[in-house]
Amino acid sequence: MRSTGVKKIGFLSFGHWSDSPHSETRTASDAVLQAVDLAVAAEELGADGAYFRVHHFARQLTAPFPLLAAIGAKTERIEIGTGVIDMRYENPMYMAEDAGAADLIAGGRLQLGISRGSPEQVIDGWRYFGYQPGEGETDAEMARTHAEVLLTVLEGKGFAQPNPRPMFPNPPGLLRVEPHSPGLRERIWWGAGSNATAVWAAEHGMNLMSSTLKNDEGGAPFHVQQAEQIRRSARRGRKPGGSASRASRSRAASSRSPPTSTAPTSVPTARARTRSATSTPTPRPSSAAPTPPNPTCWSSSWPGTRPSPRRTRCC
């Protein structure tokens, strides 16, 4: 396969917050508002995408649709999305409503990344959300079932029997989930941790999200395995409208400030500038080496870290 180069580039943020005195993101409010500012600034700088991770029970950005709607209302060009939403926790019907509304607000720029999810903050967290795998079904299979329902609903076809005495007049025929956003079905991505799920996603008309969360399948170097995963997806990928599927690759990036510097590494937003005018920031340690990724991840993108096979399967 001939390389065509990078077509688009964006960022993926987890949206951590901490009440540490060294943090400039100390509350959930800080995290959400700074995420909006970050997306606006990224668009101004020419980036193509603003994506956000979803980890339930974590001090992170766990409710993506209000955030995506807010970003969609304040930006004009940049693609916005998730990488990824754990489908074990999701009601596909309600999710289709939220996603449709966010996409309409953004003018059709939503790129919705979904998957089975990665290791969690709590044990079997989806159970607290009211979901339980069926008899003989695994949690991964439950996630894929939820995803298949979502894909069907996003096609916009009616399926619900109307009430003969409704509160409001109904259009003729079976009813669909509203609001419906045309084209969103073709902008669904699956975060695949294996070659098999990459092929499964392609067969269901989804784009591929390939990341450092890639299972070791054969012992080859990470980049070789990831390239093979993308090739397998591309061979099977064709979206419902007939267009070719897309693929994304994510990498962890870190930067080190000079040992004598205490300046923040991020672009100050309007809110940050307002706060800094009224308070004295606490200098951050800058000489420490970057923290390596979670040992369950398999990545060659961290300086000084050799890739090693993961111990935990995902996606």
Wavefront OBJ file of the C-alpha trace (Angstrom):
o trace
v 0.000 0.000 0.000
v 1.447 3.342 -1.047
v 1.604 5.912 1.735
v -0.477 9.013 1.080
v 0.775 10.976 4.097
v -1.138 12.622 6.904
v -4.389 14.138 5.698
v -5.636 15.769 8.890
v -4.191 16.417 12.338
v -5.901 17.143 15.636
v -5.652 16.537 19.375
v -7.174 14.095 21.844
v -7.701 15.315 25.411
v -8.643 13.350 28.517
v -9.563 16.538 30.400
v -7.951 15.659 33.739
v -8.491 17.914 36.712
v -6.868 17.870 40.129
v -7.015 20.054 43.217
v -3.220 19.939 43.406
v -1.676 23.408 43.953
v 0.502 22.695 40.887
v -2.547 22.286 38.630
v -4.192 25.000 36.561
v -7.215 22.724 36.096
v -8.498 22.197 39.629
v -12.230 21.579 39.174
v -14.671 19.951 36.767
v -15.723 23.450 35.741
v -12.120 24.312 34.869
v -11.790 21.157 32.783
v -14.969 21.663 30.771
v -14.479 25.386 30.121
v -10.807 24.957 29.248
v -11.739 22.168 26.829
v -13.985 24.594 24.937
v -11.215 27.201 24.918
v -8.719 24.593 23.730
v -10.877 23.601 20.764
v -11.437 27.229 19.788
v -7.691 27.920 19.987
v -6.906 24.760 17.995
v -9.229 25.888 15.222
v -7.615 29.339 15.170
v -4.186 27.674 14.828
v -5.359 25.567 11.893
v -5.839 22.148 13.509
v -8.372 19.846 11.886
v -9.826 17.966 14.856
v -10.692 18.280 18.553
v -11.359 14.945 20.233
v -12.107 13.994 23.826
v -11.746 10.754 25.773
v -14.519 9.398 27.999
v -13.617 7.581 31.244
v -16.530 7.108 33.635
v -15.954 7.514 37.389
v -12.758 9.466 36.645
v -11.974 13.144 37.219
v -12.073 13.720 33.489
v -14.477 14.725 30.716
v -17.049 11.951 31.137
v -20.145 13.624 29.596
v -19.168 14.327 25.980
v -22.327 15.583 24.302
v -22.887 18.841 26.224
v -19.184 19.594 25.689
v -19.296 18.790 21.968
v -22.433 20.895 21.534
v -20.773 23.855 23.260
v -17.665 23.512 21.091
v -19.819 23.143 17.992
v -21.577 26.405 18.797
v -18.295 28.310 19.242
v -16.350 26.938 16.263
v -16.991 26.865 12.526
v -14.588 24.496 10.776
v -12.830 22.045 13.067
v -14.067 18.442 13.329
v -15.167 17.554 16.861
v -15.577 14.148 18.381
v -14.739 11.453 20.895
v -12.008 8.874 21.130
v -13.769 6.886 22.496
v -17.146 6.425 24.197
v -17.424 3.066 25.986
v -20.555 1.433 24.548
v -20.960 -0.862 27.554
v -22.375 2.162 29.393
v -24.620 3.516 26.659
v -28.335 3.499 25.885
v -28.167 3.552 22.072
v -31.508 5.348 21.672
v -30.680 8.173 24.053
v -27.185 8.346 22.617
v -28.603 8.770 19.103
v -30.695 11.718 20.315
v -27.743 13.397 22.030
v -25.413 12.787 19.099
v -27.968 14.039 16.598
v -28.503 17.264 18.529
v -24.760 17.886 18.954
v -24.154 17.237 15.254
v -26.902 19.626 14.181
v -25.508 22.357 16.447
v -22.050 21.777 14.924
v -23.349 21.829 11.374
v -22.465 18.218 10.618
v -18.920 18.217 12.012
v -19.307 15.474 14.629
v -16.931 12.494 14.300
v -18.168 10.051 16.926
v -15.620 7.523 18.186
v -17.040 4.527 20.066
v -15.657 1.200 21.285
v -15.729 -1.427 23.996
v -13.515 0.741 26.131
v -10.289 0.176 28.014
v -9.468 -0.768 31.644
v -11.801 1.108 33.989
v -11.677 3.082 37.218
v -14.120 0.690 38.915
v -15.001 -2.980 38.594
v -17.685 -3.617 35.967
v -18.743 0.018 36.020
v -21.457 -0.469 33.406
v -23.498 -2.393 35.982
v -23.980 0.827 37.957
v -25.449 2.332 34.793
v -28.049 -0.439 34.635
v -26.486 -2.727 32.013
v -25.794 -6.438 32.276
v -24.510 -8.806 29.578
v -27.090 -11.352 28.492
v -26.882 -15.053 29.198
v -23.635 -16.340 27.721
v -22.677 -12.858 26.500
v -19.447 -11.049 27.374
v -19.221 -7.357 28.143
v -17.383 -6.866 24.835
v -20.241 -8.525 22.958
v -22.715 -6.332 24.834
v -20.785 -3.254 23.684
v -20.891 -4.384 20.070
v -24.624 -5.101 20.364
v -25.208 -1.571 21.670
v -23.119 -0.232 18.793
v -25.134 -2.142 16.199
v -28.377 -0.717 17.592
v -26.912 2.799 17.489
v -25.836 2.368 13.864
v -29.293 1.169 12.877
v -31.045 4.040 14.653
v -28.724 6.624 13.075
v -29.878 5.526 9.616
v -33.027 7.531 10.339
v -35.621 4.907 9.427
v -38.845 4.691 11.409
v -39.296 1.697 13.708
v -41.592 2.739 16.596
v -45.356 2.230 16.453
v -47.105 5.617 16.875
v -49.732 6.208 19.523
v -53.193 6.625 17.950
v -53.851 9.429 20.446
v -50.559 11.329 20.636
v -49.922 14.593 22.460
v -48.705 16.117 19.170
v -49.537 15.243 15.547
v -47.288 12.519 14.118
v -45.944 12.205 10.593
v -47.272 9.170 8.695
v -45.729 5.768 9.265
v -43.412 4.429 11.935
v -41.492 6.972 14.019
v -37.741 7.387 14.383
v -35.587 8.847 17.130
v -35.322 12.629 16.886
v -33.496 14.804 16.171
v -32.032 13.015 13.183
v -28.865 14.431 11.659
v -28.352 13.265 8.056
v -24.856 11.969 7.380
v -23.913 11.227 10.990
v -24.165 7.482 10.372
v -21.159 7.723 8.041
v -19.109 9.576 10.668
v -19.005 6.843 13.291
v -15.565 5.461 14.260
v -14.652 2.281 16.131
v -11.604 2.176 18.401
v -10.173 -1.261 17.605
v -7.709 -3.027 19.870
v -7.359 -6.055 17.580
v -7.302 -6.893 13.892
v -10.562 -8.809 14.241
v -12.508 -5.855 15.676
v -10.998 -3.563 13.029
v -12.424 -5.854 10.348
v -15.744 -6.124 12.212
v -15.998 -2.322 12.335
v -15.214 -2.043 8.628
v -17.890 -4.602 7.794
v -20.376 -2.458 9.722
v -19.474 0.671 7.780
v -17.466 2.374 10.496
v -14.213 4.280 10.278
v -11.199 2.966 12.184
v -9.537 4.522 15.211
v -6.170 2.834 15.726
v -4.150 3.903 18.727
v -1.486 2.847 21.190
v -4.163 0.581 22.717
v -3.316 -2.194 20.276
v -3.154 -5.830 21.339
v 0.071 -7.679 20.563
v -0.839 -10.128 17.795
v 2.337 -11.868 16.724
v 5.237 -10.047 18.353
v 6.107 -7.714 15.465
v 7.033 -4.084 16.240
v 4.114 -1.844 17.122
v 4.154 0.217 13.927
v 4.146 -2.928 11.788
v 1.131 -4.359 13.614
v -0.748 -1.081 13.461
v -0.110 -0.751 9.714
v -1.451 -4.262 9.195
v -4.566 -3.448 11.234
v -5.231 -0.388 9.077
v -4.689 -2.372 5.861
v -7.163 -5.043 6.948
v -9.756 -2.401 7.777
v -9.229 -0.607 4.462
v -9.702 -3.811 2.480
v -13.112 -4.405 4.066
v -14.229 -0.834 4.683
v -17.067 0.751 2.752
v -19.577 3.080 4.405
v -23.362 2.876 3.838
v -23.281 5.755 1.342
v -20.637 3.961 -0.730
v -17.655 6.132 0.196
v -14.382 4.648 1.416
v -13.815 4.428 5.163
v -11.294 6.602 6.988
v -8.618 5.628 9.505
v -6.961 7.598 12.299
v -3.772 6.943 14.258
v -3.120 8.453 17.674
v 0.202 8.960 19.404
v 1.116 10.180 22.870
v 3.154 13.390 22.794
v 5.132 14.933 25.620
v 7.320 17.991 25.924
v 10.000 19.049 28.401
v 10.651 22.621 29.428
v 14.247 23.734 30.020
v 15.305 23.046 33.640
v 15.322 26.759 34.481
v 11.866 27.463 33.067
v 8.672 27.630 35.108
v 6.451 28.925 32.290
v 3.286 26.981 31.491
v 3.513 24.925 28.302
v -0.061 25.629 27.135
v -1.430 28.629 25.271
v -3.190 30.805 27.869
v -6.917 31.162 27.277
v -8.996 34.190 28.137
v -10.101 32.563 31.387
v -6.519 31.621 32.269
v -5.307 35.164 31.578
v -8.064 36.559 33.792
v -7.136 34.242 36.652
v -3.414 34.885 36.335
v -4.065 38.615 36.615
v -5.590 38.099 40.040
v -3.437 35.300 41.451
v 0.163 34.186 41.566
v 0.633 30.778 39.919
v 2.639 28.178 41.758
v 5.772 27.217 39.748
v 5.556 23.744 38.280
v 8.389 21.229 38.459
v 9.865 21.069 34.965
v 12.909 18.834 35.181
v 11.133 15.548 35.789
v 11.035 12.973 33.007
v 7.641 12.379 31.383
v 5.500 9.730 33.008
v 5.375 6.569 30.878
v 1.970 5.342 29.731
v -0.209 2.846 31.551
v 1.567 -0.528 31.437
v -1.460 -2.037 29.711
v -0.759 0.204 26.701
v 1.678 -0.812 24.014
v 3.391 2.170 22.500
v 6.647 3.282 20.951
v 5.808 6.982 21.149
v 7.098 7.760 24.633
v 10.704 9.001 24.841
v 13.005 6.474 26.489
v 10.322 3.794 26.715
v 10.670 0.522 24.846
v 7.443 -0.963 23.530
v 6.304 -4.102 25.284
v 3.281 -6.359 24.760
v 0.216 -5.394 26.759
v -1.083 -7.575 29.523
v -4.715 -6.450 29.277
v -6.845 -6.938 26.190
v -9.134 -4.136 25.114
v -11.628 -2.964 22.523
l 1 2 3 4 5 6 7 8 9 10 11 12 13 14 15 16 17 18 19 20 21 22 23 24 25 26 27 28 29 30 31 32 33 34 35 36 37 38 39 40 41 42 43 44 45 46 47 48 49 50 51 52 53 54 55 56 57 58 59 60 61 62 63 64 65 66 67 68 69 70 71 72 73 74 75 76 77 78 79 80 81 82 83 84 85 86 87 88 89 90 91 92 93 94 95 96 97 98 99 100 101 102 103 104 105 106 107 108 109 110 111 112 113 114 115 116 117 118 119 120 121 122 123 124 125 126 127 128 129 130 131 132 133 134 135 136 137 138 139 140 141 142 143 144 145 146 147 148 149 150 151 152 153 154 155 156 157 158 159 160 161 162 163 164 165 166 167 168 169 170 171 172 173 174 175 176 177 178 179 180 181 182 183 184 185 186 187 188 189 190 191 192 193 194 195 196 197 198 199 200 201 202 203 204 205 206 207 208 209 210 211 212 213 214 215 216 217 218 219 220 221 222 223 224 225 226 227 228 229 230 231 232 233 234 235 236 237 238 239 240 241 242 243 244 245 246 247 248 249 250 251 252 253 254 255 256 257 258 259 260 261 262 263 264 265 266 267 268 269 270 271 272 273 274 275 276 277 278 279 280 281 282 283 284 285 286 287 288 289 290 291 292 293 294 295 296 297 298 299 300 301 302 303 304 305 306 307 308 309 310 311 312 313 314 315
